[in-house]
């Protein structure tokens, strides 16, 4: 559960407690502007309380969430029941409650479709996963399809709720596909491209992009130039890769070389294909990016070159590990790994690089190499005096090596100042096979017992005692 969902859930529980305690007395809304997770948590919290507590609450929301189904059913007949709770009751386990709630929700939707769709669609999508939740979901999907092109669907395209935005995109795309048979053209393609380029969610971006590609393929005159340019500027790699793919159909394949250094590997792969289809040489173009032939070298350009290069190009990448830009140094290290070239003598000093990306790339490269730095040098790098990114990289290599040095380092890092390192060390200590460690010959029961007691905060009392007994020690 993400942080926002946790906050919404806690908000719903707090509101339920306020209703039961009388702190929410009055006629004001109980959860103004709340999201679907807050409302479902509010309902669940109220229904989990003993009946006598809900009987004591004087808010109508308490009756709509009462543990007694007869009271919930009666509350649905009250004037202006809370729409969110009406929607929740449509998925109620009691058939009589469901039937009445569904009549009320249908009336709400018929009376003010715009308000109901904007307010309740995110919640209805969550409820659709429940056993009895399909009815409301089908009702709202039908209303949105009937209002395709209207203000409700347009507003949901920009909804902060991700499932609602995805649903709106699917419905809009269906409408465009139906209109295509009647002659949809450049304007529709540009709108689809604009939506795709502005989208940050990969799934929604793909929905818009696929529709744009289908419409472009159906165009007899080739894809619209403005739409192609819009796709090329998209946030999501899938969108930019679609723009690169369309360059060839638009007669602009010569422009594909610009995207050989894109930050996304997917876009770079599409650019290589487009360059080859146009008779070009991606290797020569990407090499020009990293040799500084009038072009600025970037980390993505280095990766693009490594994806085209062979092992004979390793010296060029090794030279780039001295580049003044940290991101380029990190790209060079990653490029050497892509070429399956591991040079421990070159890479080990880069664990101390001031750029965290370089240290991460070195740790990833050396984790797959048999020629890792010595344990002593790695242990020296996890000391508190070292920068956090150096400690993380060295610890990653210690964990890849395994054995008692990794366990000793993990116990030391339980008190580290970096929260991420502390969490990883605690996970390592809890997952360690302490009993098996006795049979490796690297340690004895006395040292293991000392390490376990120093790690006590990572275990509950039972788990700590169990591990001590397994290695032959008392608690």
N, C-alpha and C positions, 0 to 999 in steps of 0.2 A: 504494500500500500504506500503510495507516495505521500509526501509531506502535506500537500493540499488536501488529499482525501482524509488523512489523519486529523487535520485541523477541522474539517467539516464534520467528521464523525464525532469528535469531542464536542463541537458546538451543538450538535443535535442532542447528545446525552446531557449536556449542561442545561439546555432548554427544557428537557423533560424533567429534570430534577427541580428546576425553577417552577414549573407548572405544578408539580406535586407538593412542593413546599409552600406554595402561595406567593412566592416572590414575583411571579409573572401575572399577578392579578391585574384586571383591567381589560379593555377592549382592543388594545393594540395588537399588531401581528406578533406571533410568538417567535417566528424565525424569519425576519424580513431579509429578502434578498438571498436566502440560503440556497445551496445547491442540492442535488438529489441525494448525496451521501448524508447530508445533515438530516433530511427528512426521513430517510429510511432508518437512521440511527435513532431519531426521536421516537418513531413508532415502535421500534424494537425495544427501546428502553422502557417506554410506558407499559407495554404489554408484558414485560418481564417482572413488573412490580406486583406485589400482592394486591388482591382486589380491593381490600379496604383502603389502601392508599389512593388508588384511582377514584374511589367513591368520594374521597374527601376533597378532590380537586374541583374547582368551580369553573374551569375553562372548558369551552366546547371541544377543544382539541383533545382533552383527556378522554372525553366520551367517544370520540372517533377512534381512539386507540385503546379502548377499554378491553381488559381480558375477556369480558363477557360479550359474546357475539350479539346477543339481543340488544345490548346497550349500543354497540357499534351500529347496528342496523337502525335503531331509533334515531341516533345522532345524524344519520344521513338525511333525515327528513327535516332537519332544522334549516332555517333560512340562511343562505350564503355559507354553506360549509366550506372549510379550507380546501381549495382545489387540489393541493398536493396530497392531502390525506384521502380525499375522494379517489384519486388515482391509485393510491396504495391499496385502498379497500377493494378496488376492482380485481386485485389478485388475492383477495382474502380466502382463507381456507374454508370459510362457512358459505355454502351456496346462496343462502338468503341475503347475506351481506353483499356478496359479489353482484347479485342481480340488481339490487337497489343502487349500489354504487355505480354500476355501468349505466343505468338510466340517467343518473345525475350527471355523470361525466359526459355522456352524449348530449345532454341538454346544454351543459357548459360550452361544449365545442360548437354547437349549433348557434348559440346566442352570441358568442364573440370568438370566432375562429382564430383571428390574429393573436389575440392575447393568450388564448388557451394553448395554441401551438408553440408560441415563444416561451411561455412559462413552464409548460409541462413536458415538452418533448424530451429533454434530458432525463427527467425522472422516469418517463414511460419506457425509455430505452433500457434503463436499469431493471425496471420491473419485468420487461420482456423475457428476462432470463429465468424468471420464476415459473413454477409449474402452471399457474393460472394467469400468467402475465401476457400471453399472446393476444388476447382480445383487445386490450387497450393499444398495444403496439400496432396491430393491423388497422385499428380505427384511425390512429394518427398518421400512419403511412398513407392510408387512403386519402385522408384530408390533405396531406402535403402534395400528393400526386395530382389531386384535383385542382390544387392551387399553384401548380408549377408555373414559375414566372411571376408569382405574386410576392407581396412584401414579406410574408412569413418565411418562405423559402429563401428569399434574398437575405433576410436578417440572420437565418441560421447558418448561412455560408461563413459568417464572421463570428459565430458563436464561440465563446471560450471553452465550451464543453466539446471535447474531442469526438465522442460518439455521435453527438448531434450534428457536428460539422460533416462527419463522414456520411451520415445518412442523407443530409441535404445534397452533398455532392453526387451521391449515387442517383438520387431522384432527378436532379437537374440534368445529369448525363443521359438518363433514360429519355427525358423530354427532348433533348437535342438529337438523340439518335432517331426518335420518331419523326422529328421535324426534318431530318436530313432527307427522308424520302420525299418530302414536299419541297425540297430545294434550299436547305440550309447552306450557307456559304461562308465568305470571308469574315463577316461580322461575328458569326458564331465561333469560328475557329479562333479569332483574336480574343474573344471573351474566354474561351476555354484555356488558351495559352496564358492569358493574364491571371486567371485563377490558379493555374498550375504553378506559375512562376512566383506568385505571392505566398504560396502555401509552405508552411514549415513542417507539417506532418507528412511523413513519407507515404503513408497509406492513402491519405486524401490527395496528395500530389500525384500519386500514380493513377488514381481514378480520373482526375482531370487530364493527365497526360495521355493516357490510353485513348480517351475520347477524342483528344486533339489529333492524335496520330491516325485514328480511324477516319476522321473527317478530312484530314489532309490527303489520305490515300484515295479517298473518293473524289477528290477535286481533279477535274480533267486538266486544268492549267497548272498543276503543281501547287505546292504549299505557299501560302501567303507569306511574303517576305517579312512583314511586321510581326506576324505570329512566330516565325522562326527566331527572330531576334529576341522576342520576349521570352521564349523558352530557353534560349541560351543564357539568359540572365537569371534563371531560377535559383531558388535557395537549395532545393533538393537535388541530389545528383541524378536521380532518375529523370528529372525534368530537363536538366542540361544535356544529358546524354541523348534524349529524344531530339533536342534542337540540333545537336551535332549530326545525328542520323539523317535529319531532314535536309541538311546542307546539300547533300548530293542530289536529292530530288529537286531542290531549288536551283540547281546549276551553280552552286557556290562551294563545291568541294575543296577548292583551294584554300578556303578559310579554316578548314578543319585543323590544320597544323597549329593554329593558335591554342588549341585545347589539348595538345599533347602534354602540356604542363599544368593541367587542371588539378585542383586539390583532391579530386575524387578519382580513384582507380577505375571506376565504371566509366566515367567520362573519358579518361585517357584511353581506355580500350576502344571505345567507340570512335575516338579521333584517329587511332591507328588504323582501324578498319576503313574509315572514310579516306584517309590519305592513301592507303594502298589501292583502294578502288579507283582513285584518281590517277594512279600510276606513280605516286610519290614514294619516298623512302622515309619512314618514321625514324629509323635509326639515325640517319644523317641529320634530320631536323632536331631530334632530341639531343644529339651530341653538340650541336651548335648552341643549345640552351645552356649546357654545363661548361663549355670551353670559353664562354664569354665572348662569342663572336657577335658583338654589338647587342647582346641581350643580357638582361639581369638574371643571375642564377638564383633560383628559389628551391626550397625543399621539394615541392611538387615536381619541378622540372628535373631534379636529380632522380626522383623515383621514376618519372617517366622514362628517363634515359636507362635506368637499371632494368626496366621492364623490356627494353629492346636490346640490351647489351649482352655480351658474352663474357666468359671469364677473362678473356684477353683484355677487357676494358677495366679490370679491377684496379690497375695502377692509377687510372684517372679518378676513380672513386676514393682510393686511399689518399690521394692528394687533397681531395675536398674535405677530408677530416680535419684539415688545418684552416678551413675557411673562416673568416671573421664572424660570419652570421651563424648563431647556434643552430637555428632550424636547418640550415644547409648541412652542417656537420651531422646532425641527426639523420637527415635524409641520406647522406653518404654511408653512414653506418648501416641503415636499413637496406640500402642498395647492395652493399657487400653481402648482407645476409640473403637477399634475393638471388644473388649469384652463387650462393652456397660457398662463400669464401670466408673462412674464419681465420683471423690473424690475431691471436691472443696478445702477442707482444705489442701490436698496434692499438688494440681495443682496450686493454686493461687500464692504461693511464687515463682513458676517456671516462672511466667511472668517476673521476674527480672533476669532470668538466663542470663549469659553472652553470651550464644550461641543463635544466632537468630533463628535457627531451632527449638530449644526447645520452645521459646516464641511463634512461629507460631503454633506449634503443640498444645500448651496449649490453645491458643485462639480458634483454631478450635474445640478442645474438649469441652471447656466451652461454646462455642456458642450454642451447642445443649443441654445444661444442664439448668434446671430451677434454679439450685443453683449457680448462677453467683456471682462474687465478687460485693461488694456494689459499688454504683455509686461514692461515695466520693473517694474510693480507686482507682477506675479506672481513675477518673479525675486527681488524684494526679500523676498517671503514664503517663499522656499525657503532662506533663509540659516539657518545653524545656530542663531542666537539665537532663532528663532521656535519655538513649541511644535511637537511632532511632528505633531499632527493638522492644524495650519495648513500645514505644509510639504507634507503628503500632499495636501491639497485643492488647494493652488496648483500642485503638480506635475501633478496630474490635468488641470488646465486647460491647463497648458503642453503636455502631450502631446496634448490634444485640438486645440490650435492648430497644433502641428507646426512644422516649420522649424528653423533653426539654434538659436534660443533654447531649444527643447526638448532638442536634442542637448547644448548647452553645460550646461544644468541637469543633464542625466543624468550627464554626466562628473563634475560637481561632487558629485553625490549618491552616487557610487560609494564615497565615504569617509564617508558620513553615519553618524551614531550610531544611526539607526533601522534594524534589520535588514530590515524590510519594504520600506522605501524603497531600501535598497541593492540588494535582490533585484530590485525593479521597474526600477531604473535600469540594472542589468546586463542585464536582459532587453531593455530598450529599445536599449541600445548595441549588443548583438549583432544585433538585428533591423534596425538602421538601414541604409538603402541609401546607403552612403558615396560610392559612385561617382556616383550620381544627384545628390547634394548639390552636386557641382561645377558642375552645369548650371543651378542655381537662381539663381546670381548673388549668393547671400547670403554666400559664403565663397570661399576659395581652397585650393589643395593644401597650402600651408604650415600654415594653421590646422587643416585636417583631419588632417594628419600629427601635429601636436602633440596634438590631442584623442585620436587613436588610440593614441599612445604613452602618454598618461596613462591610457588605458583598458586597458592591456596585461593586467591581471589578469582581465579579463572574457573573454579569448580564450586559446586555446592558441597555441603559437608558429606553427603552420602557418596558422591562421586570421588571426592578426595580420599575418603577412607577406603573405598573399594580399590583404588589404584595402589594405595600403600599396602594393603593386604596382599594384592597380587604379586608384589615384588618382595613379599616376606617381611614386611615391617608393620608395626602397630601404629595406630592413629596417634 
